[in-house]
């Protein structure tokens, strides 16, 4: 291999690594590290392909299979925020590991026989880790803050499930705080080593520290399509939350506007009434397969009562081998009459995710279609702006990772692809013309007779 080919190979390999890290750093994901003490090992887990996020269900399935072989003394180091960028920025570069903010963690991983490092875990799955260990071990977790760590006394004769909560802050103090957290992790591990107690340690973040939504958005600017979580800011208005009979949130809804219009009349926004609490959720219900959110209003337009109903169903599709949330219908019930809009198959998302769309309308690029042409729905128009809903797998009062309705190939992407194709065709044609040039093999001598070239040559 020549020197030029070697240089090109190195450049290609570097580009691939940069592409992989850029995928991880731009996603709303958290890394997760699991290791065991000396003498124990974890079952092997095939790493997911680059760019693929490990879901909560996949992690739960692995942990259930790994627990029988792993020590049942579990240490959960739960940091407020954590991203792969933190390891990239503060993990030491060019072999200078003395500058790393994770010295104790790196030493523990090197000492473990088969550690598990997941770079892309769905950040909503971090809460399920603690619940899973409590359920499988059958013991409650002991929550410890770094300030009270010195007061904790380890009992080697009893199983321990310790949840150590570590702080995080953005800015110039990030590295110093990560160094302190790493020292705390080292102290806890030394405590178990000194008592010769085997352990299983988990280090992850409750939320990603760097995602697109953390960047302030200038009013009027366009962010473009995004498959990240599209949460409203609490300072504006929290999402509408319907709770199950057990008191746990099971349906979340948020929208910038919930506009309706009857008989081509003026638009009326139902959003303010539902978000300020004047509308009720009476009639709503949720279970494992069906979620129904009912928004009840009084004296809207010319109607004494009006109900806006969102009906969702969880369906298993064998092709994708996973459950999906499908918005089957949006129903308007007004003074004893009913207008039904079908979801037209465009409002769907994986069951673990929420659904988000900048515009859900029944008129322009409709995602909501009247059930029949003679139905009362033909008299109504619906337009929901910055709409987001989640009817299954709700783990709190925050939306899960959002599946956006924007298609993958937007007009901008098509323009870029067609322009690139045109440039490639021009370049190919130019190279073809250059390759047809031939060097002259005969030259005319001005002092001698002229060269005569027969036509058959």
Number of C-alpha atoms within 10 A of each C-alpha: 5 6 8 8 10 11 11 11 12 11 12 12 12 12 12 12 12 11 14 14 17 14 14 22 21 15 22 25 29 30 24 22 16 20 25 26 23 13 10 16 19 23 15 11 12 7 13 12 10 13 15 14 20 20 16 18 12 12 17 16 10 14 18 12 12 16 17 11 11 20 20 17 19 24 24 22 22 23 20 16 20 25 26 23 19 19 15 13 12 18 19 16 12 5 9 9 14 11 12 20 25 25 17 19 18 15 11 21 18 12 15 19 16 16 21 21 15 19 23 26 25 25 26 25 24 21 16 15 17 19 12 14 21 15 10 13 16 10 12 14 19 11 11 16 12 14 8 8 13 10 8 8 8 14 11 13 7 8 16 19 23 19 18 22 18 21 17 19 15 11 7 8 10 15 20 14 17 23 17 16 22 18 17 19 24 17 15 17 20 12 14 18 14 8 11 11 17 20 23 20 21 19 20 24 27 18 23 25 21 21 16 15 16 9 8 7 11 8 6 6 7 8 10 7 14 16 16 19 23 24 18 18 10 8 6 8 14 17 22 20 20 23 16 14 10 7 8 14 21 25 26 24 20 26 23 18 17 21 17 22 16 16 10 10 12 10 15 15 15 18 16 15 14 18 17 11 10 11 18 15 20 12 12 19 18 21 13 11 14 16 22 21 26 22 21 20 20 15 9 14 15 11 11 11 15 21 22 19 20 22 21 25 23 22 15 15 10 8 6 9 8 12 17 19 25 23 25 20 22 22 19 21 15 18 11 7 9 14 19 21 24 20 24 17 11 15 21 23 22 20 22 26 26 26 29 30 22 17 21 24 18 22 13 10 9 15 19 26 21 23 17 13 9 9 13 16 22 18 14 19 20 21 22 22 17 17 19 27 25 26 32 27 16 20 16 15 17 17 25 27 22 24 21 23 20 15 8 9 10 11 10 8 11 11 12 11 13 11 12 12 12 12 12 12 12 12 12 12 12 11 11 11 10 10 9 7 8 7 5 6 5 8 8 10 9 7 6 7 8 10 10 7 8 6 5 4 4
